[in-house]
Amino acid sequence: MAVEFEQIYAVAHPGRAGLHDFGIFGGSNGYWRASALEKVRLRGSFLTEDIEASMRVLQAGGRIVNDPGLVSHELAPDTVKSLWRQRMRWAQGWFQVSCRHLGPTLRSPYLSLRQKLGAAYLLGFREVYAWVAMLTWPLLGFLVWRDGGIDFSSPIFALATLIITVSGPVQTLAAWRLAAPELRRHPRWFWGAALANLLFYTEYKNLIARVAHLKQLRGEHQWVVTPRTASSMTSSPRITESIVEGSTNADGSKTSTPEVAT
């Protein structure tokens, strides 16, 4: 879990901000300008109300920034059941946001083409990918049945295989390079996470996403709180995030930029 959080908050969020020129508020370690938060507020009808608020900020022309140098900690789920419930809530909440905000975000007059492409990937392709990924093995089996084998000399097949194979390990390596110092002291955690992603964990998360889609379509919207029973020192994945429009410091002074960070 600690390595996965580094992949999310040290690699994915800052990477998105650099590539697509927008950040998202992930609910922890963020600060807002009070007037912006009063205007946006959080909607409890969404299972990921922080992401939903982020999309409304972007659509209205607000700006969310990311500061990977700020670090906070939380306890990870300590059972497989708790992990399943937490990630199910996250996946269904993201799907709710995608259904509600993909169209309005793409139509927003405040977003550039670059930002809209990023939103299409974040809210569109990311949801579809969980279903596309499950077709890989059936497709390969069909090709073997139809053609009597797979042409490994095909440059397209070779390139696709290379990208799929190395993307996980490369992201894990990037997470280790950018991780908080207390986590970089545990390289075996990163090796273990890379192996788990390659063998089963990526598909485990894809399965959760598919089930979350079905739950949403069935009208199930139960919000299950993730229990924390472990000692506060047993697990501490970091959360660094971003957030919105301009801010005021705790002492009342203004920041030197009209942006906000987490």
N, C-alpha and C positions, 0 to 999 in steps of 0.2 A: 504493500500500500504506500509506503514511504517513497519508493522509487516511482510508482505510478503518479503520485502527486507532483514529483519533480518533473516528470514528463509533461504533465498538464501545465503547471504554473511556472516552471523555469524554461520550458521549450515552446509548448503550443500557444499559450496566451501571448508571450512577447513576440513569438514568430508571426502570429496573426496580426498583431499590431504593426509589425514591420512590413509584412507582405500586403496586407489589405487595408491598412491605415485606420483601424478601429479596434477598440478593446471591448471587453464585456466585464460586467461586475458579477463576480461569482459568490457574493454573499458574505465573505469574510475579509477583515482587514481593509475595508474600504472607507473612504470619507467623501462626503458630498458637500456642496454648497447647500445651506439650509433651504434657500428658496427653491432650488432645483428639486430637492427631495420632497418638499411640501407639494410641489406641483405634480411630480411623477407618482409618488407614493408606491406602495407595494400591494399587489392584488392577491389576496389569499385564495382565490379560486384557481390559481395556477400552482402546480406542485413544485415548480422552480420559479418562484416569484421574483427572484433576483435577475434571472436571465430575461424574464418577460419585461421587467422594468428597463433593462439594458436596451432591448429592442425599441421600446417607445422613446427612450432618450435619443437613440440614433436617428429614428424616423423624424424626430422634431428638430434635428440639427444640433443636438448636444454632442459633447465630446467626452469620450471615456478613454483614459490613458492607463498604461500599465507600468508599474515600478517593481521589477523583479528583486530589487534590493531590500524590500520590506518583507519580513518573514514572520509568520505566526504559526502556531502548532495546534493540532487537534488529535484526539484519539481515533485510531482507525477502528472499524468494526472488528470484533474479536471472534466472531463465528461466521461460518459460511452462510448461515441463515440470515444473519444481520447484514452481511455484505450484499446478499441477494436483494433484500428489501430496500437497502439504501440505493443501490444502483438501479433498481426497478423504479423507484420514485424519481431519480434523476432522469432516467431514459424516458419515462412517460411525461415528465415535466418538459423536457426538451421537445418532445413530439407535440405537446400542446402548443408550445411557443412557435414551433415551425408551422403548424397548421394555421395559427392565428396571424403570424407576422411575416411570413415569407412574401406574400403578395404586397402588403403595404410597404415593406422595406424596399422592395424592388421598384416601387412607384414613388418613393419619397424624392421630392425635388432637392433635398439637402445633401443627398449622398452622391458621390462621384461614381463613375463606371467601375473604377477599381474597388470601391467599397461594396458596390452591389454584386460584383463577382464574388467577393469574399462572403457576402451574406447568402448568395445562392449556394455556395459550397457548404457553409456552416448549417444553414437551415434546410437545404434541399438534398444535396448529394449525401451528406452525412447520414440522413435518415434512410435513404435508399440503399446505401452501401451494405447495411446489415443483411438485406435480402439478396443483393447481388453476390455477396461473398459466399453465401451458402450454395450457390450454383456452380462453384468452381469444380468440385469433384464430380458432380453429375456431368458437367460439360466435358471434362477430360475423359470420363468413362465413355461418353457418346463418341468422342473422336477416336478413341481406341477401337470401339465396336465398328464404326463406320469405315475407318481407314486402315484398320488392322494395326494401329500403332500411332505414335505421335512423332511428328517430324521435328526433332530437337535441333535441326540445322536452321529452322526458320528464325530469321533475325527478330521478328515481332515476338514470337514465343520466348526466345532467349531473353530479350529485353524485359518483357513483362515478368518473367520468372525472376530475373535479377532484381528488379525493383521491389517485387513482393517479398523476396527473401531477405534483402538487406535493409529494408525500411525500418523494421522493428529494432534490430541491433544498432543501427545508426542513431535512431531516436534515443535509445537507451544510453549510448555513448555520449550523446549531446547532453542528456539529463545528468550524467555523472560529471561532465565537464562544468556544468552550470549549477550543480547542486549546492545546497548549503554545506558549509564546512563539516558540520557534525555528521552529515550523511556520506560525504565523500570518503570518510574514514572506513566505510564498509563496502569495499568494491565487490565483495561476494554477494551482497544484496542485489547489485546491479546485474551481475552475471546470472543470478538465479531468476531475476525478473525477465531478462532477455530470453532465457530458456523457456520460462513459463508462457510468455507471450507467443513464442514460436510453436509450442506444443499444444496449448489448450486455452490460455487465458483470453486471447483475442476473440476466439470463437465463443467463449463463455459470455463475454460482453455483447457480442453480436446476438446471441440467443436472448439475452435480457432485453435488448432493443426490440427484437421481433415480438416477444411476449408483451412488452410495454405497448407496442402499437395495437395489439389485439385487445389488451385491457382498455385502452382508450376508446377503441371502436365499440367495445361492449358497454361503455359508460361506467366503468369502474374507476373511481377517483379517490381511493382510500389513502390517506396520508399517514404513514407509519413512522413513528419516531425511532431513530436508530439508537438502541441502548448502548451505554458505555459502562462496562463493568470492570475493565482492566485498570491497573494502576496507572496513574498519570505519567509515569516514567517508562512505560512499556512500549509505547509507540508514539511517534511524533512526526508524521508527514507534514511538510510545510505547505502553507497556503500563501501565495502572494498574488495579489490581484490588482484591479484597476478601478477607477471610477470617475465620476461624471462632472461635467461642465466647470468649473471654477470652484474655489473653496476658501474657507476661512479656517485659520489655525485654531487650536484649542485655546490659545491665549487671546483670541479675538483679532489678531493681526492678519493681514491679507497675504496670500501666497504671491509669489512673484510671477506666476503664470495663471491664466484663466482656465487651466485644466485641473483635473483631480486625479489622484492615484490611490492605489491600495498597495 
